[in-house]
Amino acid sequence: MFLYFLTFIIIMYLLFDIHYFLRTFFTAISSYLFERKCSLIDVTTIYGMCTFQDCDVWFRHIREARLLREIDIARYHFYQRTGIYSRSRQLNIHSLQGCTLTLCHEPIPLFGIYKIRTKLVYWDDSSLFFEHEIVTLHDDRARYFMISRQHALGSTGESTEALLKGLPGLRNRPKCPDNIKEWLHSMQLTSSKLRPLR
């Protein structure tokens, strides 16, 4: 019986990223039970550690692909604490990761403990834009700065305005930061180059 159970666990680990699902579930539940609600303009923080499965092949520092997973969890934490998650369930709106911009100042070493500060900095009719600052705890240094764009996909065409309606902080809608304007402009230029290839 034990061998069947062990085989099942091994197969599950081979087929799925079990730690990702466990960490996401734990973060969502713990923020729901133990953390206060916050507004759309607040900064939320989660913590993590660079382990062997997060590292490059030489086990020196975290891979950027793993950081994308971490900012996923940071966004879920933000959604839970601001009420975006419950609103999205009510309206049947799903989010899709559109694109990410990553700036690396210095990699996070193996066993480095870090925090991710997440802030909603702008939104338009179809997207939410987040800034994520990844800071190591032992020296309080910003190692990575990331911007992510989340598309809001509603089954009946709801916009981000419907998603955020009534949530604390909505009246303080920020202007689009210059760096995001330039980032969006660069993506438009790249898209225009790809159109003749279609």
C-alpha positions as CSV (number, residue, x, y, z in Angstrom):
1,M,0.0,0.0,0.0
2,F,2.8,2.4,0.9
3,L,4.5,1.7,-2.5
4,Y,1.3,2.7,-4.3
5,F,1.0,5.9,-2.3
6,L,4.7,6.7,-2.9
7,T,4.3,6.0,-6.7
8,F,1.3,8.3,-6.8
9,I,3.2,11.1,-5.1
10,I,6.1,10.7,-7.4
11,I,3.8,10.8,-10.5
12,M,2.1,13.9,-9.2
13,Y,5.4,15.7,-8.7
14,L,6.5,14.7,-12.2
15,L,3.2,15.9,-13.8
16,F,2.4,19.0,-11.7
17,D,4.3,21.8,-9.9
18,I,2.9,20.7,-6.5
19,H,4.8,23.4,-4.6
20,Y,3.3,26.2,-6.7
21,F,-0.3,25.0,-6.0
22,L,0.4,24.5,-2.3
23,R,2.1,27.9,-1.9
24,T,-0.7,29.6,-3.9
25,F,-3.4,27.9,-1.7
26,F,-1.6,28.7,1.5
27,T,-1.0,32.4,0.5
28,A,-4.7,32.9,-0.4
29,I,-6.0,31.1,2.7
30,S,-3.6,32.8,5.1
31,S,-4.3,36.3,3.7
32,Y,-8.1,35.6,3.9
33,L,-7.9,34.5,7.5
34,F,-5.1,36.5,9.1
35,E,-4.5,39.7,7.1
36,R,-6.7,42.8,7.0
37,K,-8.3,44.0,3.8
38,C,-6.5,46.8,2.0
39,S,-7.3,49.3,-0.8
40,L,-6.2,49.3,-4.4
41,I,-3.5,51.9,-3.7
42,D,-1.9,50.0,-0.9
43,V,1.3,48.0,-1.3
44,T,1.1,44.3,-0.3
45,T,4.1,42.1,0.6
46,I,4.8,38.4,0.5
47,Y,8.1,36.5,1.4
48,G,10.1,33.8,-0.3
49,M,13.4,32.0,-0.3
50,C,15.6,30.8,-3.2
51,T,15.9,27.0,-3.0
52,F,17.7,24.5,-5.2
53,Q,14.6,24.1,-7.4
54,D,14.6,27.8,-8.1
55,C,18.3,28.1,-9.1
56,D,20.1,28.0,-12.4
57,V,22.0,24.8,-13.4
58,W,25.1,25.9,-11.3
59,F,23.0,26.6,-8.2
60,R,24.2,30.1,-7.9
61,H,21.1,32.3,-8.0
62,I,17.4,32.3,-8.8
63,R,16.2,31.9,-12.3
64,E,13.9,34.6,-13.7
65,A,11.4,32.0,-14.8
66,R,10.9,31.2,-11.1
67,L,10.4,34.9,-10.3
68,L,7.5,34.9,-12.7
69,R,5.9,32.2,-10.6
70,E,6.6,34.2,-7.5
71,I,4.9,37.4,-8.8
72,D,1.9,35.2,-9.8
73,I,1.6,34.4,-6.1
74,A,2.1,38.0,-5.1
75,R,-0.7,39.1,-7.4
76,Y,-3.1,36.4,-6.0
77,H,-2.2,37.8,-2.5
78,F,-3.0,41.3,-3.7
79,Y,-6.3,40.2,-5.3
80,Q,-7.4,38.5,-2.1
81,R,-6.6,41.4,0.2
82,T,-8.2,44.1,-2.0
83,G,-11.3,42.2,-2.9
84,I,-10.5,41.8,-6.6
85,Y,-10.7,38.0,-6.3
86,S,-14.2,38.0,-4.9
87,R,-15.4,40.5,-7.5
88,S,-13.9,38.5,-10.4
89,R,-15.8,35.4,-9.1
90,Q,-19.0,37.4,-9.0
91,L,-18.6,38.7,-12.5
92,N,-17.0,35.6,-14.0
93,I,-13.9,37.6,-15.0
94,H,-10.6,35.8,-15.5
95,S,-7.2,37.2,-15.6
96,L,-4.5,36.4,-18.1
97,Q,-0.8,37.3,-17.9
98,G,-0.2,39.6,-20.9
99,C,3.4,40.5,-20.6
100,T,6.2,41.2,-18.1
101,L,9.1,43.6,-18.0
102,T,12.0,42.5,-15.8
103,L,15.0,44.6,-14.7
104,C,17.7,42.8,-12.7
105,H,20.0,44.8,-10.5
106,E,21.7,41.8,-8.9
107,P,20.5,38.2,-8.7
108,I,19.2,36.6,-5.5
109,P,21.7,33.9,-4.3
110,L,20.8,30.4,-3.2
111,F,19.0,30.4,0.2
112,G,18.5,34.2,-0.1
113,I,15.3,35.3,1.7
114,Y,13.4,38.0,-0.1
115,K,10.2,39.9,-0.1
116,I,8.0,41.0,-3.0
117,R,6.3,44.3,-2.7
118,T,3.3,44.5,-5.1
119,K,1.5,47.7,-6.1
120,L,-1.3,48.4,-8.6
121,V,0.1,51.4,-10.5
122,Y,-2.3,51.8,-13.4
123,W,-5.3,50.3,-15.2
124,D,-7.1,50.9,-18.5
125,D,-10.3,49.4,-19.9
126,S,-8.9,45.9,-20.3
127,S,-5.8,45.6,-18.2
128,L,-4.2,46.0,-14.7
129,F,-0.6,47.1,-14.4
130,F,1.5,46.0,-11.4
131,E,4.9,46.9,-10.1
132,H,6.8,44.3,-8.2
133,E,9.9,45.1,-6.3
134,I,11.9,42.1,-5.1
135,V,14.1,43.0,-2.1
136,T,16.5,40.7,-0.1
137,L,16.0,40.9,3.6
138,H,19.5,40.6,4.9
139,D,20.7,43.8,3.2
140,D,17.3,45.5,2.2
141,R,18.6,45.8,-1.4
142,A,16.2,45.9,-4.4
143,R,17.4,43.0,-6.6
144,Y,14.7,43.0,-9.3
145,F,12.1,45.4,-10.5
146,M,9.2,43.9,-12.5
147,I,6.2,45.3,-14.3
148,S,3.3,42.9,-15.2
149,R,0.2,43.4,-17.3
150,Q,-2.9,41.4,-16.5
151,H,-5.7,41.2,-19.0
152,A,-9.2,41.1,-17.5
153,L,-11.3,38.6,-19.6
154,G,-15.0,38.7,-19.0
155,S,-17.5,36.3,-20.6
156,T,-19.9,39.2,-21.4
157,G,-17.4,41.9,-22.1
158,E,-16.9,43.4,-18.6
159,S,-14.1,45.9,-18.3
160,T,-11.7,46.5,-15.5
161,E,-14.0,49.3,-14.4
162,A,-16.7,46.7,-13.6
163,L,-14.1,44.6,-11.9
164,L,-12.8,47.4,-9.6
165,K,-16.2,49.1,-9.0
166,G,-16.9,49.8,-5.4
167,L,-13.5,48.6,-4.1
168,P,-11.6,50.9,-1.7
169,G,-9.1,53.2,-3.4
170,L,-10.9,53.3,-6.8
171,R,-11.4,57.1,-6.6
172,N,-7.6,57.6,-6.5
173,R,-7.1,56.3,-10.0
174,P,-3.4,56.9,-10.9
175,K,-2.2,58.4,-14.1
176,C,-0.2,56.2,-16.4
177,P,3.4,56.3,-15.4
178,D,5.9,57.4,-18.0
179,N,7.8,54.1,-17.9
180,I,4.6,52.2,-18.7
181,K,3.7,54.6,-21.5
182,E,7.1,54.0,-23.1
183,W,6.8,50.2,-22.5
184,L,3.4,50.1,-24.2
185,H,4.7,52.2,-27.1
186,S,7.7,49.8,-27.6
187,M,5.2,46.9,-27.7
188,Q,3.1,48.7,-30.3
189,L,6.2,49.2,-32.5
190,T,7.2,45.6,-32.2
191,S,3.6,44.5,-33.1
192,S,3.7,46.7,-36.2
193,K,6.8,44.9,-37.4
194,L,5.2,41.5,-36.9
195,R,2.0,42.4,-38.8
196,P,3.5,42.1,-42.3
197,L,4.7,38.6,-41.4
198,R,1.2,37.3,-40.8
